[in-house]
Amino acid sequence: MSSENGRGERGAGEAPEVEQLALIRESVRKAKVPRAKPRTWRGAALAAELPVARVLVDKGPVHLDKLWDYAVPAELDADARSGVRVRVRFGAGTRNVRGGRREGGGLLDGFIVERVAESGFQGPLAAIAQVLSPEPVLSPALLGLCRAVADRYAGSLADVLQLAVPPRHARIEAEPSAGPLPPPGAPEAGSWQRYPTGPAFLDALARGDAPRAVWAALPGPHWPAELARAAAAALASGRGALIVVPDGRAAARVDAALDALLGAGRHVLLTADVGAEERYRRWLAVSRGAVRAVVGTRAAMFAPVRDLGLAAIWDDGDSSHSEPHAPQPHAREVLLTRAAREKAAFLLGGFGCTVEAAQLVDSGWALPLAAAREQVRATAPLVRTVGDGDEARDAAARAARLPSLAWQAAREGLKHGPVLVQVPRRGYVPRLACERCREAARCAHCAGPLEARADGGLHCGWCGEEARGWHCAECGGGRLRAQVVGARRTAEELGRAFPAVPVRTSGRDHVLDTVPDRPALIVSTPGAEPVAEGGYAAALLLDGWALLGRPDLRAGEEALRRWLGAAALVRGQEAGGTVVVVAEPTLRPVQALVRWDPAGHAVRELADRAELGFPPVSRMAAVAGPPEAVAELVAMAELPAGAEVLGPVELSAPPPGRPRRAGDPPPGERWERALIRVRPGQGAALAAALKTAHAIRLARREGDPVRLRMDPPDIG
């Protein structure tokens, strides 16, 4: 019996003569059909050694996710090295057979992955048109990481490389890079001494070990310096360090801590704020090995740090860590992959704790790094609870729409410093409802939610139509109440209640970085809270039900994460710091805040997920698109044994006037979404099956396109 390629393979019980005959046939076949060795192309000489380049074309569709063979002209031989950018012909008018290329098509950019002596294609190869730059920007380590990320998220390698390798700036490449500085000395433990295993973690990093920890950070301003000390310990071992944080403000704080600890020249800051050219200059310094430490936002997860010794991420539950562009990887999973592939240490830290972090500890992959309960109680502020329905007992509190306890905490806190007020939403009065029956107030034109303007008028939040003479369609009532009071309206009411106190707002339109240590009311939306010099004297966390009531599997986890982030800015209980949360006191996230026990909350959430079979205990994929296309792709995919298809369910189109978000169906189209769930250990097989089916549909160009996403962040 012969295999498909003609090579004889003896099975059980076959005679030796059969094997010998097969070997003879194989030798005859090779003699008659010699492998092609391209040496010329259109009369031009090709490279004498390794004349074939395997090129990854910068084209995203998954059915083109392969390497393509091109001939290397002799004049490009010196520059056409592995990892450099090139330009090749690709597209209409071309044909491929096992990676081979014929002439025709347009010019596209790509990367040389390797040089080989022969091509598997038997015909003439198209030649590389141009070497765009001799700079090797795609190292084998970076290529392997991008390949692993593409496979995990059922995406194309080209799409991942667009996230990993920044656009080229020729002038920057011409600038020389300085040589690397010698490793610094091992840092002192500093505030890591507050954690029983903190100094041992730093010592292990400085020795060159690869410890893995989930860090429950104590409240207060010390976490940037603690991350900086962890990075310094990795540098002391002669290795590199990479720290990924959610936003530019957090990156700036860690950057300042690294400057103070290590001095200039040992690390770079990679954020969008530095500009495209400067970002590429810093990225090149890292790629060339001149700098061994990086701190940055989401895109820095692919930074080509040489000999990575520490991969760290702060606040992995923040949605900013999830990449919106295909294949939509999460920074936490990318850094976990890097730590495993490069045998580096891993540190996941934050004030909160996600279920994914709890699973890392539960599986034994990482160890907990936390302070003793006595230290937590001494450092955290006093947290008090009050229900949303509690009535204020004095006129000033009623005017500010605050329960009496929150009013008293704010009044007392203002005697000693600034007071933080966290409001779930920005704006004036984002949502209104009938005062009598609590039915949401809707626009008569498009059924969108009505909002109040600062002048007292009403308008639709979707279409912008003015609403005059509104009456409730359910009960006929004509009076409205606020469902959630926005940040600007809250600031206005607090200003009337505290006329002698300055009121400042911080939100999406204008985010404050810091505020001085003097009495003031700081009204902020979640995630935009400024840092107060010396800490806030008190904090009010309003409208907790708005965070807890979201139809999302992560609603409780996310509410607790946002509350902890604000409460961590408040002075400790010993210094008089107080936090008042306005939410149902008996709910699990509220009690976790009172006890300052995010890890315990995450463990209980993980147990619930395990019982229900939800991620991260299982792996999931979401397939969205027109109903026929979704059904076709799911039917085509060779799903792993035991895979469960949930749905499909219909997706709502974005209302008129509301900006489209990722995952929204196009206006006027009916879309559905199906969720596919598999057991632990089957995630790679699920991704491969869906990617193959998706590639087949794209190659056939039949049917409507679909959107495929592994590990969707919201499935509620």
Disulfide bonds with the S-S distance in Angstrom:
none
